[in-house]
Amino acid sequence: MTIKSLLIASAAALATVSGAKAADAVVAAEPEPMEYVRVCDAYGAGFFYIPGTETCLAISGYVWYQIGAGNNAGNNYHGFAAGGWNKSIRARVNFDARSETDWGTLRSFIRLQSTWNGVGDGAVSADQAWLSIGGLRMGYTETAWIDTMNGGNSSWGSHSDGGLYAPYHQVAVLQYSFTGGNGLYATISLEDDNNNNWVPDVVGLVGIGQKWGDVWARVAYDESQAGFAASLGLHLNIPNMEGTSLRVIGYYSSNDNIYAVNNWGGLGGAGVVGNQWSVLGSLYSQFTPTFGASVGAQYVSRLYNVVGGPSMWAAELNLVWTPVTNLEIRGELVYSKITTAPAAASGFLRVTRYF
C-alpha cells in the first residue's frame, strides 16, 4: 500500500468514527417558554388570567382601623358602649373568578373577613360565597331587599357607609336578574327563612336606570311571619352639579317581619303589632376630587323591637376624604331620637386602605 492510499484509508476511518459519535451526542432540550401572568381586560381593572386557563381572577379587599364613641349605650345607632372609646379593626379579602361560556358569564365570588373589636377576636370566616352563570345566582350574600347584581343605584340606603336604617341582612339566595333595553332591570329572589319547610321568602325588584339616575320598586314576602313589605326609591343625579345626587326611599311593612325597618337591626321581642312605614332622604356632593360629604335623615313610624312601638327619627353627617389613591379617611355622626327614650348620638373616625 502506498503512503497516499494509507492516508486516504485513515481519513475515511476517522470520518466513520466521528459520525458514529455524533449520532450518540446528547442534545439539551430547549426550555419551555414561561407563561407569565396576563392581564384580563374583559371585566375591568384588576383581573388577570389564572395561568394555564381562560379564567380571569381579581383579588381585592381592604384593611381598616376605626375608633368610635357614643352616649346612651344600647340605644345609639352604632351600638357603641358609652363611657369610652370603641376601637375596631377589620380585614377583608375578595376573590372574584369569571369566564365566558355559551350560557353567559360564569362567576364565583368568595369574601373572607375578620373583625377585631374587643368582643370578636379576629376569627376569619367566609362572610359571603356565591356563584352565578348568566343572570342566575345562588349562594350566601345580601338579600335582594338591599342589593342585587344588576340593581345599580337601587342598592343600599342613604349615601353613608351604614345607610341609616335601611333593612339589611345576609341570607342564602336563589335568584335571577334580568337586564333589558333602556336601562330596565329586574330581579326575583328566593331566600332562605331558616324554616324547615318548602316555602322560602320571596323578594322582587324592578327598576330603570339612566343618566339622570334610577327609580325602582321592591316587594317582599316573609313566609315565617306571613308578612309583606314594599319599597319605592329614587336616585337623582342633580343636573349641572357633577358628583351630586339625591336619594329618597320609602319603606312599608305589614308586620314585624325580616324586611321591616328595625332600630339596631333587631327583630321582635317587644310584642309590637301593626304596620310600619318609613321615609329616608340623603344628599351627597363631591366637592373636590378628594373630598365628599353627605347628609341624611329618616323617620320610622313604629319600632317593633321597643316596648310600645314608638316612632323614631334620625339624622346623619358623613365626610369622606381620599388624600391619596386607595386611602380613605371617613367620619360619620348619627343623632337619633325615639319618642319614649332620651336622644342618642354616636360616631366614628375610620382609616381604610383598599387594594
N, C-alpha and C positions, 0 to 999 in steps of 0.2 A: 504494500500500500504506500502510495506516495504521501509526502507531507501535506499536499493540498487536499487529498482525499481524507486524510486524518482530521484536518481542521474542519472540513465540512461536516463529517460524521459527528464530531464533538459538539459543534454548534447545534445540530439537529437534536442531539440527546439533551442538551441544556434547555432548549426550547420546549421539549416534551415534558421535562421535569417541572419547569416554570408554569406551564399550562395546567398541570395536574394540581400544583399547589394553589394556583389561582382559583381553581374550581372549589377547593376546600376552604377558601378565605371566609371569615365571619364578617358580615356586613351589619353595622349598627343600625337599628331601626330608627326612623325619623320620629321625634317626639310628637305625640298627638297635640294638635292645637288646643290651647287652654281656652275654655269658654268663660269669658268674663261676664259679669252681671250686665244685662242690657236694660236700658230704660224702657218702660212701657208707658207710652203717652196716650193710650186709648181711654184711660179713666181719670185723667188729671195728674197733677203733680204728686210725686212721692211713690209711684208704683214702679216696680221692676219685675222682670221675668224671673221666676224661680228657675235656676239653671237646669237645662235638660227638659223643660216643659214649656207649654204655651200659656201657663197660668201666671197672672200678674198678682203681685203681693205688695201691700203697703203696710208699714209698721209705723204707728203714731201713738201719741199719748201726751201725758203731762205729769208734772210734779208740782204741788202747791203747798205753801205754808200759810196758815190762817190764824189770826188772833181776833177774838170777838168778845163782846160783853153785852149784858142785858140786865134789866131790872125785872121785878115781878116774876121770879123763877117759875117755870112751868106754864107761864101764860104769855111769854114773848114769842114772836114769830119764829125765831131761830132755835128756840128750845134751850137757850144758854142758861147755865146756872148763874144765879145772882151772887154778888159779893166778891168777884174776882175775874181774872182773865180766863177765857175759854180758848185753848190752843188746839190746833188740829193740823195734821199732815196727811196728804193723800197722794198716792202714786197710781197711775192708770196706764195700761198698755193695750192698744187695739191692734188686732191682726185682721186684715181685710183682703181676702183672696177672691179673684174674679177671672173668668174666662168666658169666651163666646161659644155658644152651641147653636144647633138648629132650633132649639126651643127658647132662645134668648140668653141673656147673661146668667151664668151660673156663679153664685156668690156664696161665700161663707164668712161669718163675722164672729170674732171672739173678743170679749172685753174682760181683761183681768184687772182687778182693783184691790187696793189695800188702803185702809184708813186707820190712822192712829189719833185718838183724841182723849186718851186717859182712861177710856172705857173699853173700846176695842183696841187690842194691842197689835194691830198691823197684820192680821192674818190675811193672806192672799186668797181671793175667791174668784170664780168665773162669774162676774157680775151680769154679763149677757153672753148668749150664744145662740146664733140662728143661721139658717141657710135659706137661700132663695134661688128660684130659676124663673126668668121672665118676671111676671108680676106676682108669682106665688111665693109667699114667705111663711116659714114655720120655725118655731123655737121660742126662746125666752128673751123678751125685750120690753120696751114701753108699750102700754096699752094704746090701741088706736084712738082712744079718747083724748090722748095728749100728743101723739106723734105717729106719723106714717112715713113710708118710704118716698111717696110722691107728693106729700101734702104741702111742701114749701112753707109759706108764711102762716099756714093754718096750724102749725105745730106750736106747742107750749102756751104760756100765758102772757104775762107782761114782758117787757124788754129786759128785765133784770135776770140774774142767774137763778134766783128762786122762783121767779114767775108769779109772785104774790100767791094767792090761794087758788091757783089753778089745780084741779084734781089730778094727782099724779100717782101712779103705781106701775110696777113691772109685773108681767104675767106671761105664762105660756100661751102663744097665739098660733092660729092657723088662719092666714088672711090672704086676700087677693086685692091687688091695687091696679087700677086702670088709669091710663093717661091718654086723653083724646086730643082732638084739634081745638084750637082757640084757647088753650090753657086749661081745658076741662080735666079734672082728676076726681077719682072716686076710690073708696076702699070699703070692703066688707071684711070684718074680723070676727072669728070665733075665738073666745077667750076662756081659759080655764077658770072656774069659780071655786076650785078646791072642794067640790062636792063629788061624791062617788055615785053619779047618776049619768044619764045620757044627754042632758041638756046643758050646753055651755052658755056663758054670757055672750051677747052679740053687740057689736058696735058698727055703725055705718057712717061714712063720711062722703060728702060730695061738695066740690068747690070749683072755683075758677080763679086762675092766677094770670095776670098780665102785667105790663109795665107799670100801670098805675097802682097795682097791689093785688090783694086777694079778698074774696068773700067766700064764706063756707058755712055749712050746716052739718051738725052731728046729731045722731040719735043713738041711744044705748038701752039695753035691757039687762038687768041684773036678775038672773034666774033664782038665786038663793033668797033674795029679798022681795022677789016679784015686783021690782020697781023699775020705773022708766026714767030716763034723763034725756035732755036735749040741750043743744048749744048752737048759737049763731055768732059768727065772728066777722070782723072787718079789719084788714091791714091796709092802710092807705099811705102810699109814698107821696109826701107833700110836694106839689108842683113847685118848681123853681127853688127848691131847698134840698139839694142833693145830700143824701145821708140822713134826712129827717123823715120819720114815719110815725103814724098814729095807729094804735091798736085799740079796738073796742070789742069786748066779748061778753055775751050774756049766757048764763047757765040756769037750767031749771032741773029740779029733781022731784019726783013724786013722793019719795020717802027716803029713809036713811039707807041708801044703797052705796055700792062701791064707787059710783060715778058722781056722788054728791060732793059739794064743796064743804069740807070739814076742817075746822081750825086744827093746826098741827098734824093734819093727815090722819087723825083718829076716826074711828067708826063706831057709832053707837055707844052703849054703856050708860046713857042718861035717860033712856025711856022716852025720848022726844019723838012725837009723831007729827005728821003734817008735811006739806010740800015746802020746798025751799027754792029761792031764786037769788041770783047774784049778778052784779054788773061790775066789770073790770075795765079800766081805761089806762092807757100808757102812751107816753110821748117820748121819743128818742131823737137825739140830734148828734151828729158827728161834727163837732165844732172845728176841729183841726184833723189832719191825717193821723194824729196820735192820741187825740183826746175826744171822748164822747161821754154823754150823760143822758139819763132818763129819769122821769118822774112818773109815778103811777098811783092809782087809788082803786079801792074795791069796797063794795058794800055786799054783805051777806045777810039775808033776811032772817035766817034761822040756823043756829048751830046745833047739830044733832048730838054732839058729844059734851054739851054743857047743860046741866040741870036747868029746866025751864025753857030751853031752846031760845036763848036771847039772840038779838041781832048783833052785828059787828060791822065796823068799818075800819079800814087800814089805809095807810099811805106810805110810799117808799121813795127813796132817793138812791140812785145808782150812778157811780162815777167809774169810768174805765180809762186808764192811761197805759199806752204801749210805747214806752220810751225807746225801745229797740225791738227789732223783729223777734217774735216768739217769746217776748217777755211782757206779761200783763200785770198791772197793779190795779186792783179793783177794791172799791169801798162801797158798802151798802148799808143803809139805815132804814129800818121799818118801824113805824109807830102804829099801834092798833088799840082799839077801844071796844070792849064788849060792854053792852049796856048795863050788865049786872056785876061788873068787875072793874077794878082800877085799870087805868091805862097802862100799856106796856110798851117799851122801846128796846130795840136790840140792833146791833150792827157789827160789821167785821171789816177788817183790812186783810186782803189776800194777795199774795205774790205767787204767780204761776209761770212756770217755764214750760212751753209747749215744744213738741218735736214731731 
